[in-house]
């Protein structure tokens, strides 16, 4: 059964509805990594009354869009069209999740496409480095694995495996949200306005620096460095201090990482922070890319920055600026109706009530530099490091890493 929600957004000439199915690649079984990605793609390839071609033609005839995506925590399927056509298209969403055809011929196409996508993903050294990082951070937790799967696993997934996975899919919790009242759902304001205060679960706190390090040898002139740890879920009270820290480190040209690596030393190609929303302990990592000749200097600079964050409170003026940039980033995400709906239905599935802009800003304003110092020490005193680069350079960093962390 779908739990329905209506977001009374500003009047627009188009409508969007998004279904969030609780449980995505975190439901993949051992040896079947990638099966929910295949199932997600297969769902939109025909449903009761429509084969693959007729479904596409019907949607395109109204100039509409059908999108689907699998993530670690869930599967998202959405449809968007002009308001006058929406009532004709909305029923498709429930047919897709409740009465898909799941054609064996389409399964073979999706399976091949998944393997091709995985191979393409492996061409990017950033993806390889991140894959190594999350495996040492999350060990055997579902977040340790790529949501699109692995070629060896996908090649062994059978049509019968997908049919079996769909039986599991049918009993998962599902939520639908739309800016169109035809959804017949309750308004977001009607949700119980409770505040979730959940402390994060156990951290992979490994004292051995060797077990918190991994590298990939490549022959390019580029070295990629990723350092960080798993942190907390979106439900945790520590979420906002970590977002302010992310803003301080990586938002804009006034960010600490930009000033340190580009403005003062001019040594990086790419840098930033990756800290997505998760129902479980989310990753928080600093990533950067440098030439081989600058790798050791970059590592020393990054180490010094982390060491400073562990012992020194960020200045009040820097905290204020980080908060303002964070508030602006939330406003930026609210420009797209698709993102607003997707974010809200995801939070609802996590058991979190979407809050107003006033309340959001109030939560951010309450964060102090001491709050940030506490979460920094909790999560980053024993960080995890993954490198992709020249073997000799990587091993030299490993020696320095063991001494420092």
Secondary structure by P-SEA (a helix, b strand, c coil): ccbbbbbbcccccbbbbbbbbccccccccccccaaaaaaaaaaacccccccaaaaaaaaaaacbbbbbbcccccccccccccccccccccaaaaaaaccccccaaaaaaaaaaaaaaaaaaaccaaaaaaaaaaaaacccccccccccccaaaaaaccaaaaaaaaaaaaacbbbbbcccccccccccccccbbbbbbccccccccccccccbbbbbbcccbbbbbbbcccccccccaaaaaaaaaaacccccccccccccccccccccbbbbbbccccccccccccccccccaaaaaaaaaaaaaaaaacccccaaaaaaaaaaaaaaaaaaaccaaaaaaaaaaaaaaccccccaaaaaaaaaaccaaaaaaaaaacccbbbbbbbccaaaaaaaaaaaaacc
